């Protein structure tokens, strides 16, 4: 009799207002990373959904139409249910600190678009490992 528990896929929540980027990241995470993926196209929907899903990791676009990634991050940090969830900011800017006033490189992580498949998946995996150590 096999008494080992089946391995549960980590859930990654992707927040981006660009449908093509949302679909591309979701496909990479599901097909190449083996992750469970949830998505939101607006900041408000992301905040509401993240509080229900409680994912293992959040990928958060820094510039969106309704809210900035920084605003969403601050709201999530103030909530005891979501403040522990690791976040990776996804940005088209070379330096995230140029668009995020509260950028702290010791606790905040980013992926710059465009990214390579290997780099993207490595950063996701590393952040999940770090997130479970905190």
N, C-alpha and C positions, 0 to 999 in steps of 0.2 A: 504494500500500500504506500503510495506516494504522499508524504505528509508535508511536502514543501508547498509554500504558498505561491501562486502564480505571480510573476513579476508585473507590477502595475506600471504602465507607461507614465512618465512625468507629463504633466499638463503645462503647455506653454500658451500664454494668452498674448495675442498679437494685436496691437492698437495702431492703426494707420488709416488715414483718410483717402489714400490712393488705392483704388481697387486692384490695379495690376501688381503693386508692391505687396498688398495683403495676400493675394492669391499666390504669388511667387514664394513668399516666405512660408506660407502655410504648406504649400506643396513640398518644399525642401524639408521642412521640419517633419512632416508626416512620412514622406517617401524615403528620405535619406537619413533622417535622424531617429525615426521610430517614435516620435512624440505624439501625444494627444494634443490637438490644437483647437483653441477657441479664438474668435476674432471679434473686433468691434471697429466701426468706422468713425465713431465720434467719441469725444472725451467723456461726455455724460453717460453714454451707453456703456463705455468701458468701465467707468467707476461703479455703476450699478451691477454690471455683470461680474466683475472681478470680486465684488463682495459676496456674490452667490457661489461662484465657481471655486474661489480660493486656489488659484493655480500655483504651480511650483516655481514659475518664472514668468515675468512680464517683459515683452519687447514693446517699447514705447516710442513712437515717432515723436520727434521734438517739435515739429511745426505742423499744426493741423488747423483747420478752419475755425472750429468752435473753441478750442482750448489749446494751450501749449502743453508739451510733454512735462514741462516743469510744474505747471499748475496741477496736472493730474497726479504727478509724483507727490507733490506736497499734500494733496487731499488723501492719498493712499497712506502716506506716512503718519498722518494724524489719526488714522483709524486703527484701533487695536487689532482688528481682524486682518488687516492687510499690511500693516507696517513691517512685518517680518519677510514679506515676499520679495525676493531679489528682482531687480529691474535692470534691463539693459536698454539704454537709449539708442535709437536708430536715427541716424542723421546724415544729411548730404553735406554737412559742413565738416571741414578738416579738423576743426577744434570745437568740441562741444561747449567749452566754456564761453565761446563767442555768442551762443544763443541761450545759455542757461546761467543766470546770474548767481545761482547758489551752487554751481558746479564744484564738487569736491572729489578729486580723482582717487582719493583713498577709499571711498565708499560707493562711488558712482562709476558705471561702466558704459562703454559705447561701442557701437558698430557703425562704421562709416560706409554709406552707399556711394558707389557700387562696391560690393564685397565679393570675394571668391567663396565658392561652396565650402571648401575645406576650412577657411578662416571663420566663416559664419558658424558652422557646426562646432568647431573647436571652442569658440567663445561661448556658445550656448552651454556646452558640456562643462566647461570650466566654471561658469557662473553658477550652474546648478550645484556643482560640487562645493564651491565656496559658500553658497547660500545655505547648504545643509550643515556647514561647519559653524555658522554664526548662531 
